[in-house]
């Protein structure tokens, strides 16, 4: 990671303690975490239901003795069910808190996108090899939804990071102006 933004963040945190203005403190706190709107919390609730349904569907398919799926497909479905339950728990905790921390979302977004891409690659390979074309098409549609969700999350993260850098620069300029005013008034 680039040292300059990290050093600047550390300077902002130090400056926060010495700044007399409450406005700057609130603004810096806003840079560290983001409050979720009602629409975002509702979206998380919908995603929790979707994750629960996906976990149930994948878990049932993985454990069903009637399905003629190979062991690799059953393992993939079982892992998918587990991952859906983990996402459901994370979404629930975040929605309940009502605050989304901005610690290192770039790394989290990269992990999410890579996991989705790996999952899409594996499931595409498995779906194309399925003898039942209808079931294979269903798998391809579900993975397309996951891919679109990952792309949406990536774009949202990109926009937020750009906004965050812009706000950090503005606060840096405000701090410099405040320091100049204090020097001139002495």
N, C-alpha and C positions, 0 to 999 in steps of 0.2 A: 504494500500500500504506500501511497505517496506520503512522504514525511511532512510536507508543507501543510496540508489540511489538518493532519493530526496535531502538529505543533500549534496551529492556529486555534483549534478546538481547546487545547490545553490553556492557551493564553486567554481565550474567552472565559473559560471556567475561573481562572485566576482573577480576571478583570471583573467578573460578576461579583466577587466578594468585595471588591474595592469600589464599585460604582454606587453612587448615592441614589441613582434613579431607579425607582421600582419598575418603570417601563422596560428598562434594559433587562432586569432580572426575569420578568415575565416572558420577554421575547427569547431570551436564551433558554428558558425552560421549555418554551414551545419548539425550540430547535432539537431538544433531546427526546421529546415524545409528542405524539400527535393524538388529540382527542378524536374519538370516532363519532361521526354524526349518527343520527337515528337511522338514516338510510343504510349506512355502512353496517350498523349493528343488525339491521333486518336482513341485509345480504348475507351476513355471517350466519344468521339463524337458518336461512334457506340452504346455505352450504353445509351446515351441520346436518340437516335432514338429508341432503343429497349424499353426504359421506356415509351416514348411517345406512341409507338404502343401498349404496354401492358396496359397503362392507357386507351387508346381509346377502346381497346377490352374489358377490364373488365368493363369500364363505360357503354359501349353499352349493354353488357350482363346484367348488373345490372338494367338498365333502360328500357330494351326491354319488352314491354307488351306481346310479342309473346312467350317468354321463360317461361317455366313452373317451374321456380326455386322457392324453398321455400324462405321465408323472410330472414332466416339466411344466405343462400347462396348469396342472393342479397346484404345483408349488408356486407358480406365478400368481395364480388367483388367491392363494392363501396369503402370500406376501402383500398383494394388493388390498386384501381385506384388512390386514394388520395396519398398513399405511393409512387406509381410510379412517380407521379408528383413532390413530394417532392424530391425524389432521383434525378430526372431529373434536378431540380433547383440546388441542391447541386453539382452535377457533372458539370453543366454548369459554375457555379461560380468558382469551382476549376480549370477547364480546362482553363478558361479565365485568371485567375491569374497566372497559370503555376507553382504554388508552393503548395506543400502539407505540412501543418503544422504537426509536430510530438508531439502535446501536450500530449494527452493521448490516443493513438490509441488502447491500450489493452482494455480499457473500451468500446470504440466504437466498436471494433471487437466483444467483448462479447455480446453487445446489438444487433448487426447485426445478429450474429449466433443464439442467442436466439429467435429473431423475426422471422427469417427464419424457425427455427425448430417448433415454435408454429404455424406459417402459414402452414408449410408442414403437421403438424398433423391435423389441422382443415380441410385443403383442401383434405387430404387423406380420412378423415372421410366422407366429403361431396361427394367426387368423387365416393367412393365405394357405396354410397347410391343412386346414380343417376340411373334412369331407362334407360337412353340412355348410353349404354356402350362406344360408340365411343366418346361421349362428356366427359365421365368420364376418358377415356384413355388420351384424350387431356389435361385435367386438371393435370393428373398425370405426363405427360411429361413436362409440363410447370413448375410444382413444382420441378421436378428433375433438371431442368436447374437452377432454383433459388438456390437449395441446392448445386449444383456444384459450382456456383459462390460464395456462402458463404464459402464453404470449401477452395476454391482458395484464397479468401481474408484472411481467417484465417491463412493459411499456409504462405502467403506472409507477413502478419503481424508478425508471429512468426520468420521468417527469418530476417526481418528488426529489430526487437527488439534484437535479438541475435547480429546482426552486430552493432547496436547502443551501446549495453553494451560493446562490445569488443573495439570499438573506444573510448568510454569514459575512459576505463581502460588505453588505450594507451596514451591518452592525459594526464591522471592523472600521468602516469609515466614520460612523457615529462616535465610536470610542475615540478615534484619533481627533475628531473635532472637539469632543469634550475635553480631551487632554490639552489641546491647543487653547481652548477657552480658559482652562484652569491656569495654564502657564501665563497667558496674557494678563489675566486678572491679578496675578501675584505681583 
